[in-house]
Amino acid sequence: MDSNTIKMNNNHGNKNEIKENLIKVCDSMNLKGYHSKDQIIGYLVSGDPSYIPRVDNARNMIREFSREEILMELLEKYLENE
């Protein structure tokens, strides 16, 4: 392994909890007219929690997991379907 390469720790939170959490956050935002996918991408890329509205506690719910945990789960699910 290259000595400059950082190895990610893959001991992440419960995958079902991450999925359930994201579904709740998306549902809350969609009910209020937000484009949930765009908002979540903005949050994941920037780290700025203001992309996620406070409606139905969505901002706090998404921050229960690190952005890395969420991205890892999304990537794993995407690659499973290949």
C-alpha positions as a Markdown table, in Angstrom:
| # | Residue | x | y | z |
|---|---|---|---|---|
| 1 | Met | 0.0 | 0.0 | 0.0 |
| 2 | Asp | 1.2 | 3.5 | -0.8 |
| 3 | Ser | 2.5 | 5.2 | 2.3 |
| 4 | Asn | 0.5 | 8.3 | 1.3 |
| 5 | Thr | -2.8 | 6.5 | 1.0 |
| 6 | Ile | -5.3 | 6.9 | 3.8 |
| 7 | Lys | -7.2 | 3.7 | 4.7 |
| 8 | Met | -10.8 | 4.3 | 5.6 |
| 9 | Asn | -12.3 | 2.5 | 8.6 |
| 10 | Asn | -15.3 | 0.6 | 7.5 |
| 11 | Asn | -16.7 | -0.1 | 11.0 |
| 12 | His | -19.8 | 2.1 | 10.4 |
| 13 | Gly | -23.1 | 2.3 | 12.1 |
| 14 | Asn | -26.0 | 0.0 | 11.7 |
| 15 | Lys | -26.8 | -0.1 | 7.9 |
| 16 | Asn | -30.5 | -0.5 | 8.5 |
| 17 | Glu | -30.5 | 2.6 | 10.8 |
| 18 | Ile | -28.8 | 4.7 | 8.1 |
| 19 | Lys | -31.3 | 3.6 | 5.5 |
| 20 | Glu | -34.3 | 4.2 | 7.8 |
| 21 | Asn | -32.9 | 7.6 | 8.7 |
| 22 | Leu | -32.4 | 8.6 | 5.1 |
| 23 | Ile | -35.9 | 7.5 | 4.2 |
| 24 | Lys | -37.4 | 9.6 | 7.0 |
| 25 | Val | -35.4 | 12.6 | 6.1 |
| 26 | Cys | -36.4 | 12.3 | 2.4 |
| 27 | Asp | -40.0 | 11.8 | 3.3 |
| 28 | Ser | -40.1 | 14.9 | 5.6 |
| 29 | Met | -38.4 | 17.1 | 3.0 |
| 30 | Asn | -40.6 | 15.8 | 0.1 |
| 31 | Leu | -43.8 | 16.6 | 2.1 |
| 32 | Lys | -42.6 | 20.2 | 2.5 |
| 33 | Gly | -41.8 | 20.6 | -1.2 |
| 34 | Tyr | -38.0 | 20.2 | -1.0 |
| 35 | His | -36.1 | 18.2 | -3.6 |
| 36 | Ser | -34.6 | 15.8 | -1.1 |
| 37 | Lys | -32.0 | 14.2 | -3.3 |
| 38 | Asp | -30.6 | 17.6 | -4.3 |
| 39 | Gln | -30.6 | 18.8 | -0.6 |
| 40 | Ile | -28.9 | 15.6 | 0.6 |
| 41 | Ile | -26.2 | 15.8 | -2.1 |
| 42 | Gly | -25.5 | 19.4 | -1.1 |
| 43 | Tyr | -25.1 | 18.3 | 2.5 |
| 44 | Leu | -22.9 | 15.3 | 1.7 |
| 45 | Val | -20.6 | 17.3 | -0.6 |
| 46 | Ser | -20.3 | 20.4 | 1.4 |
| 47 | Gly | -20.9 | 19.3 | 5.0 |
| 48 | Asp | -23.1 | 22.3 | 5.5 |
| 49 | Pro | -26.2 | 21.2 | 7.5 |
| 50 | Ser | -28.2 | 24.1 | 6.3 |
| 51 | Tyr | -29.0 | 22.1 | 3.1 |
| 52 | Ile | -31.2 | 20.0 | 5.3 |
| 53 | Pro | -34.2 | 21.8 | 6.7 |
| 54 | Arg | -35.2 | 21.5 | 10.4 |
| 55 | Val | -38.7 | 20.3 | 9.4 |
| 56 | Asp | -39.7 | 17.2 | 11.3 |
| 57 | Asn | -36.2 | 17.1 | 12.9 |
| 58 | Ala | -34.7 | 16.1 | 9.6 |
| 59 | Arg | -31.4 | 18.1 | 10.2 |
| 60 | Asn | -30.8 | 16.4 | 13.5 |
| 61 | Met | -31.7 | 13.0 | 12.1 |
| 62 | Ile | -29.3 | 13.1 | 9.2 |
| 63 | Arg | -26.5 | 14.2 | 11.5 |
| 64 | Glu | -26.9 | 11.1 | 13.7 |
| 65 | Phe | -24.4 | 9.5 | 11.2 |
| 66 | Ser | -21.3 | 10.9 | 9.7 |
| 67 | Arg | -21.3 | 11.9 | 6.1 |
| 68 | Glu | -18.7 | 9.2 | 5.5 |
| 69 | Glu | -21.0 | 6.6 | 7.0 |
| 70 | Ile | -23.9 | 7.7 | 4.7 |
| 71 | Leu | -21.7 | 7.8 | 1.6 |
| 72 | Met | -20.3 | 4.3 | 2.4 |
| 73 | Glu | -23.8 | 2.9 | 2.7 |
| 74 | Leu | -25.0 | 4.6 | -0.5 |
| 75 | Leu | -21.9 | 3.3 | -2.4 |
| 76 | Glu | -22.3 | -0.2 | -1.1 |
| 77 | Lys | -26.0 | -0.3 | -2.1 |
| 78 | Tyr | -25.1 | 1.1 | -5.5 |
| 79 | Leu | -22.4 | -1.4 | -6.1 |
| 80 | Glu | -24.6 | -4.3 | -4.9 |
| 81 | Asn | -26.9 | -3.6 | -7.8 |
| 82 | Glu | -24.2 | -3.8 | -10.5 |
